[in-house]
Amino acid sequence: MNNLSKTLDKFSDLLKIIGVSALTAMMLLTVVDVIGRFFKHPIFGSVELVGFLATLVVAAALPYTYKVEGHVGVEILVRLLSKKTQLIIDLFTRTLSLFLFCLVTWQMFLYANDIRETGEVSMNLEFPIYYIIYLLAFGLLVFSVTIIETILKDIKQLKELKTK
């Protein structure tokens, strides 16, 4: 479990750096494009690039945000329940999330393969979009493994509560 955590932390940190870089590039590109439009010289393909970068930001942010529990959650009623019941609810919702994101990850890899085989490219820049889809699928894969790690931690906590 310790090796899994360390490996996930490395991937999560790498994805975090990619996400921050993509967000910064997206911001700079938008600013330069707006200034360029003011002077009648917009950046060709900026809309496509911002879309690609936004996809990278989402894919890169998911594992880290999940690990630090940065997602929005509604816990008004759950906080009133016992610790054991909270863990059981967490296990249930995390298992459903794992199922969903494993399915989405799998389909993203299949979709990227289809796009690669057909040779589809973006409209203006003619950039092969399967690269972006593969990166998204990889981010979702790391996210799915992060969910598995969290489920294992919850099971461990549940076992510790039963022994007390």
C-alpha positions as CSV (number, residue, x, y, z in Angstrom):
1,M,0.0,0.0,0.0
2,N,2.9,2.3,0.8
3,N,4.4,1.9,-2.7
4,L,1.0,2.5,-4.3
5,S,0.7,5.8,-2.3
6,K,4.2,6.9,-3.3
7,T,3.6,6.1,-6.9
8,L,0.2,7.8,-6.9
9,D,1.7,10.9,-5.2
10,K,4.4,11.1,-7.9
11,F,1.8,10.9,-10.7
12,S,-0.5,13.2,-8.9
13,D,2.3,15.8,-8.5
14,L,3.3,15.4,-12.1
15,L,-0.3,15.9,-13.2
16,K,-0.6,18.9,-10.9
17,I,2.4,20.5,-12.5
18,I,0.9,19.8,-16.0
19,G,-2.4,21.2,-14.8
20,V,-0.9,24.4,-13.4
21,S,1.2,24.9,-16.6
22,A,-1.9,24.4,-18.8
23,L,-4.0,26.8,-16.7
24,T,-1.2,29.4,-16.9
25,A,-0.8,28.9,-20.6
26,M,-4.6,29.2,-21.1
27,M,-4.6,32.4,-19.2
28,L,-1.7,33.9,-21.0
29,L,-3.0,32.8,-24.4
30,T,-6.4,34.4,-23.7
31,V,-4.8,37.7,-22.6
32,V,-2.5,37.8,-25.6
33,D,-5.4,36.9,-27.9
34,V,-7.6,39.6,-26.5
35,I,-4.9,42.2,-26.8
36,G,-4.2,40.9,-30.4
37,R,-7.8,41.3,-31.3
38,F,-7.8,44.9,-30.1
39,F,-4.9,45.5,-32.6
40,K,-6.6,43.4,-35.3
41,H,-4.1,40.5,-35.0
42,P,-5.8,37.7,-33.0
43,I,-4.0,34.4,-32.5
44,F,-5.0,31.8,-35.0
45,G,-6.5,28.7,-33.4
46,S,-6.6,30.2,-29.9
47,V,-10.1,28.9,-29.2
48,E,-8.9,25.3,-30.0
49,L,-5.8,25.7,-27.9
50,V,-7.8,27.0,-24.9
51,G,-10.2,24.1,-25.3
52,F,-7.3,21.6,-25.3
53,L,-5.7,23.3,-22.3
54,A,-8.9,23.3,-20.4
55,T,-9.2,19.5,-21.0
56,L,-5.7,19.1,-19.6
57,V,-6.5,21.2,-16.6
58,V,-9.5,19.0,-15.7
59,A,-7.7,15.7,-16.3
60,A,-4.7,16.9,-14.3
61,A,-6.6,18.3,-11.4
62,L,-8.9,15.4,-10.7
63,P,-6.5,13.0,-8.8
64,Y,-4.9,15.7,-6.6
65,T,-8.3,17.3,-5.8
66,Y,-9.8,14.0,-4.9
67,K,-6.8,13.1,-2.7
68,V,-7.0,16.3,-0.7
69,E,-10.8,16.1,-0.6
70,G,-11.2,19.3,-2.5
71,H,-14.4,18.4,-4.3
72,V,-17.7,19.8,-3.2
73,G,-19.8,17.5,-1.1
74,V,-23.1,17.7,0.7
75,E,-22.5,16.4,4.2
76,I,-25.2,18.2,6.3
77,L,-26.9,15.0,7.3
78,V,-23.9,12.6,7.1
79,R,-22.0,14.6,9.8
80,L,-24.8,13.7,12.3
81,L,-24.2,10.0,11.8
82,S,-21.7,7.8,13.6
83,K,-18.2,7.5,12.3
84,K,-18.8,3.9,11.2
85,T,-22.0,4.8,9.3
86,Q,-20.1,7.7,7.6
87,L,-17.4,5.3,6.5
88,I,-19.9,2.9,5.1
89,I,-21.6,5.7,3.1
90,D,-18.2,6.8,1.9
91,L,-17.3,3.3,0.8
92,F,-20.5,3.0,-1.1
93,T,-20.2,6.3,-2.9
94,R,-16.5,5.8,-3.6
95,T,-17.3,2.3,-5.0
96,L,-19.9,3.8,-7.3
97,S,-17.5,6.6,-8.3
98,L,-14.8,4.0,-9.0
99,F,-17.2,2.0,-11.2
100,L,-18.2,5.1,-13.1
101,F,-14.7,6.5,-13.7
102,C,-13.3,3.1,-14.6
103,L,-16.0,2.9,-17.3
104,V,-15.3,6.4,-18.5
105,T,-11.5,5.8,-18.5
106,W,-11.9,2.6,-20.5
107,Q,-14.2,4.4,-23.0
108,M,-11.8,7.3,-23.3
109,F,-8.9,5.0,-24.3
110,L,-11.2,3.3,-26.8
111,Y,-12.3,6.6,-28.2
112,A,-8.7,7.9,-28.5
113,N,-7.8,4.7,-30.4
114,D,-10.8,5.3,-32.8
115,I,-9.8,8.9,-33.3
116,R,-6.2,7.9,-33.9
117,E,-7.2,5.3,-36.5
118,T,-9.5,7.6,-38.4
119,G,-6.8,10.4,-38.3
120,E,-9.2,13.0,-37.1
121,V,-7.6,16.4,-36.4
122,S,-8.8,19.7,-35.0
123,M,-10.6,22.1,-37.4
124,N,-8.2,25.1,-37.6
125,L,-4.8,23.9,-36.4
126,E,-5.2,20.3,-37.7
127,F,-3.7,19.0,-34.5
128,P,-4.3,15.3,-33.9
129,I,-6.8,15.4,-31.1
130,Y,-6.2,11.8,-30.0
131,Y,-3.1,13.1,-28.0
132,I,-5.4,15.2,-25.9
133,I,-7.9,12.3,-25.4
134,Y,-5.1,10.0,-24.4
135,L,-3.9,12.5,-21.8
136,L,-7.4,12.9,-20.5
137,A,-7.7,9.1,-20.3
138,F,-4.4,8.8,-18.4
139,G,-5.6,11.5,-15.9
140,L,-8.8,9.6,-15.4
141,L,-6.8,6.3,-14.9
142,V,-4.7,8.0,-12.2
143,F,-7.9,9.3,-10.7
144,S,-9.5,5.8,-10.7
145,V,-6.4,4.4,-8.9
146,T,-6.6,7.2,-6.4
147,I,-10.2,6.2,-5.7
148,I,-9.1,2.6,-5.1
149,E,-6.4,3.9,-2.7
150,T,-9.0,5.9,-0.8
151,I,-11.4,2.9,-0.7
152,L,-8.6,0.7,0.8
153,K,-7.9,3.4,3.5
154,D,-11.6,3.5,4.3
155,I,-11.7,-0.3,4.7
156,K,-8.7,-0.1,7.0
157,Q,-10.4,2.6,9.1
158,L,-13.6,0.5,9.2
159,K,-11.6,-2.5,10.4
160,E,-9.9,-0.4,13.1
161,L,-13.3,0.8,14.3
162,K,-14.6,-2.8,14.6
163,T,-11.6,-3.9,16.7
164,K,-12.2,-1.0,19.2
